[in-house]
Amino acid sequence: MVDLTCRTPPYDQCLCEALESEGVTVDLWAAGCYSNTLYQSGVDVSRALDVMAHFSAGPWLTKRLKALEYVLNLIVLYVRVLLRPVPVIHFQWLPLLDVVGFELLLVKLAQQQGTRVVYTVHDLLPLDTNNETTEERRRFATVYRQVDALICHTKTSQERLVKEFEIDPSKIWRIPHGPLSLAQPTHFEDSESMTIRSEDVTGVSEDVPTVLLFGVLRPYKGYDFLLNTWSKLQNRIDDAQLVIVGSANDQIREEIESLVQEKEISESVSRTYRYISDAELHAVIDAADVLVYPYRNITQSGALFAGMEEGKAIIATDVGGLGETIRDGETGRLVGFGNHEQFADALVELLSDPEHRHRLGKAAREDLQTRLSWTEIAKQTRACYRALVGRDVI
């Protein structure tokens, strides 16, 4: 299993643990995690170099040094595979596809040694791209055709792979994205986590009605849609606060701050632009009344599953996997992206009715736990591996 930039460590951990419970021996190659949760788990984690997650030398240099660390780890992985072949390499991400096709060469080298390659299509294309006819699109299409099997999480992704990328349906496995519980504090973190309050992170009192957007802030997450909608609620909701928590580059931070000032909503919008620990995120989500996912496009969202697992009332846009997961009015509220009136009405509805919030949050959690399980996901993933290499190998 390979996620050498740690884009989705909670997903990696849950999948690896479930696969191992099904008798699959997994060696996870991962580097660049900002917390030690994955490394302290029971998953066997390998990497040659892992220093850049906690190193900063300015955005330009840091980005390039992280890319260099990734390439070095990838080369070491392939040397290991050449010396000691494995039946399957399962890539969760090939992050350099955004800019160059280097990884495709290494995929071919592994296949020439008899290794089967599986790739999980978390996103069909980079979510912030606006042009689907670029060289970038060609690189992704080439990889989709080259690997031996593709795993995607939604019906929409499966259909697009066939229609837009002309992928043979027989090589596509639609396997759900499993629930992601926020990592529980370790023994060494217990005393620290007990002292963390949401107010310490956001500056917002836990007694105030709160709407939360959390996670790494990128344009596809629709923070502009959220802020424009929030500006229309000032006369409809008393004392409510919008909390935005997550790391952001300088450009995105400037965009958000500009919108906040333009709409004159700075007093009701709390912004925390940094990576926050698992314990801090626990506190912030626990204090929130409504979680929002105002995404303009998405394949599937691990953050959505984390919110559902926490039993919180959710408002999401009806796009990609969000629209396939949330049942409007039953397990959350769905709104059309760009429909400010619909979004505003949903916010007012939930913020003014605690019992309704509780019912939706409870239903979302129960729906997640009954419809999806990592055991079933692991069984389907193992079936994918066995279809490629034979039942006697895996």
N, C-alpha and C positions, 0 to 999 in steps of 0.2 A: 504494500500500500504506500502511495507516495503523495505527500503534500509538503514539499520542501520549502514553502514560504508560509506555512501554517495559516492559510486563509480560513480554514474551517476546522480548528482543532476539536471543538466539542463533537461535531459530526464524526470526525475521524475516530475519536475515542469510543463513541457509542457503537459505531459500526464494527471496529476491530474487536471490542469486547464481545459483541454479539456473535461475530464470526467464530471467535475462539470457543465460545460456548457451544457452537455447532461442530466443533472438531477441526476447524481450519486453522492451520499454523500461520500467523500473521506477523510480519516484521514491518512496522510502520517507519518509513523514512520521513522525518519531519524536523524542521528547524525554523527558528524565528518566532517562537511563541513568546508573548509578552508576560505571561504568567507561567507558573510551574505546575499548573493543574495537570496537564497532559503528561509531563515528565514524571510526576509523582503517582500517576495511575498505574494500574497493573499491565498496561500495554507495553510491549517491547518496542522502544523507540530508538532508531539509529540515525546518525548523521555524522559527518566528518568535521564540520565547522558550524558553530552556533554562537556568534558574538554580536551580530548586528542588531538584534532586537532591542538591545540595551545600549546602543551606541548612537551618538548624534554628532554630526559634523556639518550641519547645515543641510537643507533639503536636497540640493543638487548632488552633493558628494555622498550623502547617506543613501540616496536612492540607487546610485551606481555601485556603491560598495555592497548593498544588499543583493543587487543583481549578480555581482561577482561571487558572493558567497553562495548564491543559489546555483550558479553554473559549476562551481567547484564541487559542491555537494552532489550535483547531478552526475558529473563525470566520475566521482568516486563510486556512486551507486552503480553505474554501468560497468565499471571495472570489476566490482563485486559480482555483478550478474555474469560477466564473461568468464570469471574464474570459477564461480559456483552458480550455474544456471538454476533458475526457478521456473516453475510451470506458468505462473501468471504474475504480471506487473499490473497493478490497478492504480492508474493516475486519477487523483481527485481534481487536480488543476495542472495546466501547462501554462504558467503565467507569462512566458516570453512570447506566446502567440500574438499578443497585442502588438508586438513590434517586429518580430523576426521569426523565421521558421526553423531555428536551430534545433529545437526539441524533436522535430519530425525525423531528422537524421538519426537521433539516438533511438527513437521508436523503431525505425527500420533495422538498426543494428541489433536490437534486442530480438526482434522477430526472426532475423537471420540465424540466431542461436537457438531457435525453437521455442522461445518464450512467447506466450500469448499476451496481448496487450488489451486491457480494458480501460475505458475512459468514461468518467462520470460527467455528463453534460449539465453542470450546475447552471450555466448560462450559455445559451447558444452563441451569442456574441457578447463582447464587452458591453455592459449595460449602459454606459455613458456615450456610446457611439451613436451618431445620427445618420450615418451613411452606410447602408448595407451593400454597397457595390464596390467597396474599397479592396485593396490588397489584403487588408486585415481579414475580410470575409473569405477571401480565397484561401488563406492559410488555414482558417478553421475548417473549411469544407474539405481541404486536403487531409487534415488529421482525421476528421470524421470518417472519411473513406478508407484511410490507411489502417486504423486500429481494428482489432478483431471483434470487439463488441463495444456497444455504447449503452450506458445506463442513463436514463433520464427519469425525472420525478413526476411529470405531468403529462396529461393527454395532449395538451397544446404543444409541448416540446416535441413529443413523439410525432405528431402530425407535421410540424414544421420541418423536422429532420427529413421526413420522407418527401414532402412537397417542394421545399425550398432548396434543400441540399442534396436531394436525389439519393438518399441513403436506402439501401436494401432493408425493408422492414424486418427481415429475419435476424438482423444483427443488432436490433434495438430491443432493449429490455426496459420496460417501464416498471420501476421499483420505487415505492413511496419514499419520501423523506421522513425520517423518524422524529419523534419528539425529542427536544433538547432541553433538559433541565439545566438551570444555571448551576454551575459547579458549587458544591457545598464547601465551606471553609475546611481546610485541613486542621489537624490537631494543633499545629503550630500557629494557625491563624485565628483560633477560637477567641482568644482574649481580645485581639484586634477587632474582629468582626462584631463582637458584642458591643463595642463602643461606637461603631459607625452609625450615624443617622443620616437620613436623606437630606436633611437641612444642611448638614456639614458639607455635602457635595454640591447641592444646587442653590443653597441660600433661601429655599422656599419652605415655610412652615408645613409640617405634616398635617396640620388641621385645615389647610387650604385645599379646595377642590382642584385637582391637578390632572392635566393632560400631558402625556409623555411621548416624545419621540426619542428613541435611543439607538445607538449603533454608530459605526463609522459613517460620517456625513458625506454623501456623494450626490451629484445632481439627480440621478435616477430615483432617489428616495423622496423627491417631491417636497422638499422643505419650503420652496417658494409657494407651492399650492397651499400648504399648511398655513404659512404666515399670512398670505393674502386672505384666506378664509378667516383666520383668527381676528384679523382687523375688522371684520364685519360683525363680530360677536360682542363688542364692547358694551353695547346697550342691552344685551340679552342675557348675560351671565354676570352675576355679582361676585367679585373677588376671586374668580378662577384664574389659575396660572397655567401657562404653557411652559413646559420644561423640555429643553433640547439638550441632550447629553451625548457626546461622542467626539472622537478626534476629527479634525478637519484641517485641510491645508489652508494656506493663507488666502487663496482666491475664494474658496467657499466661505471662509469666515467673513471676508469682506462683503460677499454677496448677502449673507444673512444679516450682518450688521446694517448694511445699507437699506435692506427691506424693513428691518425693525424701526430704523429711524424715519424712513419715508412714511410708513404707516402709523407712526407715533404710538407704538405699542410696547416700548421698552420696559415700562413698569409692570406689564403683565406677562413678559416673556423672559424666562431665565435661560441663560446660555452657559454651558460648560464645555469648552472645546479642548478635551484631552481624553486620553485613554483612561478608563476607570477600572479598578480591580473588580473581580467577581463579587467580593463582599460589598463593595460600594454599589454595584449594579443591583444586587439583591435588595439593598436598602431603598434605592430609588424606585424600583419597580413595585416593591411592597407598599410604598407610600402613594403611588399613583392611583387615580380613580379610573382613568381611561388610557389605553395604549393606542396610538395611531400609527398607521402604515400607509402614508399618502403617496405611495410609489407611482411614478409615471410608467414604469415598465419593470418587470421582474420575471424570472423563471420560477423560482421558489425561494422562500425566505426562512432561514433558520431562526431569525429573530421573531417571526410570527409564531413558530412552534414554541419558542421559549415563553412568549406571552400567553399562549393558550395553556401551556403546562402550569403557569403560575395562577391560572384561574381569574384573569383580569378581563374586564369588558374591552372589546376591540372594535375599532373602526378601521377598515382597510379599503383601498381602491379595488375595483373589480377588474384586476389585470392579472394575467398569467396564473401562477399557482395560488395567488391569494384568493382569486375568484373561485377556484376549484376546491379550496379548503374551507373557507368560511361560508356558512349557510345564513343568508341575510335574514335577520330577525329571530334566528334560532341560536346560533353560536356566536354572533357578532353582527356588525352592520357593514354592508358594502355600499360604496358610493362610486360614482363615475369620476374618473380623474378629470379635473378641471371644472367640475360642477360645484361651485362654491356654495350655492344655496342648499344643495342636498347634504354636503359635508357639514355646513353650519347647523342645519336642522338635526342631524344625527348627534352632533356634539351637545347641543342644548338638551336633546332628549335624554341622553345618558347622564349628563352632569346634574340634571334636575331630578333624577329618579334612582336613588341608591338601590332599591330592590330590583329594578330592571337590570342594573349593572351586575348585581350579584347573580341573577338568573343566567344572564348571558355568559358570564365568566365561568360559572359552574358547568354550564352546558358545553362550553368550548373545551374545558379540561376533560370532561367525561367523554366527549366525542373523540378527542385525540387518543385517549387511553384505550378506547374500545375499537376504533377503526384501524389504528396503527400500533404496531409493536416492533421493537428491534429484533425480536426472535423471528418473526415472520419475514422481516426485511433481510435478515441474515440468511434464512433458508432460500429466499429468492436469489440473493447474490451468490450463494454457494452453487445454486443450480446453474447460474450463468457461467461460473468458472468450470463446472463439470461438463457443460455443453461444449466448452472449448478444448478441454484437455482429457476428458474421460473420467468416469466415476471412480476408477481405482486410484487416481492420483490425488484427488481432493475429496 
